Amino acid sequence: MTTPICTIEGSQSVDDAQDLMCDLGVRHLGVTESGEIIGVISVRDLLLFYKRYAQSKISTDVTYSEPKISQD
């Protein structure tokens, strides 16, 4: 007996892939384009994507101000 491969279209978003993995209870999805499998996305791929996104958001959201120094 073979298990069918769960797939997602390459044009769908990373959030769509995460939702589908959660709904289906799987850790990997085949990525398709025009009905042909062109790759695989895993939970690990999602974690790395969100980690990079979070790091870029933190670095752009952090502001810096010069310290104010005065004589006593």
C-alpha positions as CSV (number, residue, x, y, z in Angstrom):
1,M,0.0,0.0,0.0
2,T,1.3,3.5,-0.9
3,T,0.5,6.7,0.8
4,P,-0.6,9.6,-1.4
5,I,1.7,12.6,-1.5
6,C,0.3,15.8,-0.1
7,T,1.1,18.7,-2.3
8,I,0.8,22.5,-2.6
9,E,1.0,24.7,-5.7
10,G,4.2,26.7,-5.9
11,S,2.2,29.9,-6.3
12,Q,0.7,29.6,-2.8
13,S,2.1,31.4,0.2
14,V,4.3,30.1,3.0
15,D,1.4,30.7,5.4
16,D,-0.8,28.5,3.1
17,A,1.8,25.7,3.4
18,Q,1.9,26.0,7.1
19,D,-1.9,25.8,7.4
20,L,-2.0,22.8,5.1
21,M,0.7,21.0,7.0
22,C,-1.2,21.6,10.3
23,D,-4.6,20.6,8.8
24,L,-3.2,17.4,7.3
25,G,-0.8,16.5,10.2
26,V,2.2,16.2,7.9
27,R,5.8,17.6,8.1
28,H,6.5,17.7,4.3
29,L,4.6,18.8,1.2
30,G,5.4,18.3,-2.4
31,V,5.5,21.6,-4.3
32,T,3.9,21.4,-7.7
33,E,3.7,23.5,-10.8
34,S,1.3,22.6,-13.6
35,G,0.7,19.3,-11.9
36,E,4.4,18.3,-11.8
37,I,6.4,18.0,-8.5
38,I,9.2,20.6,-8.6
39,G,10.3,20.4,-5.0
40,V,9.5,19.7,-1.3
41,I,8.9,22.0,1.6
42,S,9.3,20.9,5.2
43,V,8.5,22.2,8.6
44,R,12.2,23.0,9.0
45,D,12.0,25.2,5.9
46,L,9.1,27.1,7.4
47,L,11.0,27.6,10.7
48,L,14.0,28.9,8.9
49,F,11.8,31.2,6.8
50,Y,10.0,32.6,9.9
51,K,13.3,33.0,11.8
52,R,14.9,35.1,9.0
53,Y,11.7,37.1,8.7
54,A,11.6,37.8,12.4
55,Q,15.3,38.8,12.5
56,S,14.8,41.2,9.6
57,K,11.7,42.7,11.3
58,I,13.6,43.2,14.6
59,S,16.6,44.9,12.9
60,T,14.3,47.3,11.0
61,D,12.0,48.0,13.9
62,V,14.8,48.8,16.4
63,T,15.6,52.5,16.6
64,Y,18.7,54.1,17.9
65,S,19.1,57.4,19.6
66,E,22.3,59.2,20.7
67,P,22.9,59.2,24.4
68,K,22.4,62.6,26.0
69,I,25.5,63.7,28.0
70,S,25.6,66.8,30.1
71,Q,28.1,68.3,32.6
72,D,27.0,68.3,36.2
